């Protein structure tokens, strides 16, 4: 009997993913136990391993932006625009948190060494068991955590830009081309007409109907209009944001049906890692899913794609130029306030603002959108709703035994199912 195309495609992707993990293990060969004896890991041991990995991840995967966002932002922003108004060149002098609670910047702290030692022990433990889907998932997660530690430790140093590119990847030609072409378009501004308190009631009603316990709170602006903290169960809206009917629909589709649904589905799986996130590529896939949901629900995504395209272009420029030079080029497409915020997002965490270097995380949003478009040509969006994982992790994730069918799916997917019935 011939193998079905979808299963064959998944098997091919599994093989590629396994190979990539093996390559990464070889680059970290000093972490691996060289013992040749292997044994079968019982289910109870996987539960224990899952708990250990996720506990370490909760400490290591601290909010990077807490340390990458400058402490003296408002002061330097004011100084920057004063200089700009006088047609003078100025590069901000940012200061960052003097000490990360987990790591020292130029030396390894006690916590850093402890985490690293515990991760090595777990990796050695896994290497004594025979290779299978779960073992590969946990290996990949642990190797990603090593990279995450180095990235956080390098905030504000000369190594941050390089570590950022290594962790989040560089901008590919296809993504950059899309961004440049999209920014040539003309856009109609959205009419702002909804007060925060009114928007809050609408969001809370949506959450209540779906039996989701999340708070809606305002916060000081940090570069993002909206965000969700799935750990504290909070939907965050920047204080300086004026909401429109479209942006409110976008918030619900993006933050709730995109991010929160995947987390809640993952929390129902037999392993905590499905809620925690299988790999560092998870964010790229998640942001791509969120924009696709907006698009499928008929929400105008032009402003969203313009923002994402701007982030990509700002990073591309910042890798070669200073803060001031990046800002000047971004003014060709955005208002001064928008150009500053995009430049800030691309340059935060880097060593000196008068030099080249970028924080490449923001390219993930547009890369994710384009990647999901390709994914959906052959596969279904539902396959990405068993938890928090990337499209590259999907072949492994869906092979895990005991997965629970997703409870939460975007409204448009449920409507499609009703039509089929």
Helices and strands as residue ranges (DSSP letters): H 5-27, G 29-31, H 43-60, H 64-68, H 73-85, H 110-127, H 133-153, H 160-168, H 173-182, H 196-209, E 215-219, E 226-229, E 234-238, H 245-251, I 252-260, H 261-267, H 273-276, H 282-296, H 302-318, H 323-330, H 336-347, G 360-362, H 363-375, G 381-384, H 394-397, H 411-420
